Amino acid sequence: QVQLVESGGGLVQPGGSLRLSCAASVDIFSIYAMGWYRQAPGKQREWVARITSAGSTNYADSVKGRFTISRDNAKNTVYLQMNSLKPEDTAVYYCDAEKDGHHYWGQGTQVTVSS
């Protein structure tokens, strides 16, 4: 069982930055991969970024070059640095952990990009 707690969401103006955090209840070395998804009102949840235990990263085309996923193994935490934010980035952002064939989700954190 893996518990995930996201934080760092909020209201930001277009062009601004936010850093999301996802703290895991277990040693993230034991987690195959961790990632971020988002869900905007009226839309399906979409994948945003992923980082494996080996440090390999992947990004959705819509955020490539603006978002950066990273991990701090000592803190069992994964981050999503979001720069050059756009109104279309507005969504609830969820942290995901893949471990032993299972997916675990956090409760989500709201990101609103608006002037």
Buried (B, 14 or more C-beta within 10 A) or exposed (E): EBEBBBBBBEEBEEEBEBBBBBBBEBEBEEBEBBBBBBBBEEEEBEBBBBBBBEEEBBBBEEBEEBBBBBBEEEEBBBBBBBBEBEEEBBBBBBBBBBBEEEEBBBEBBEBBBEE
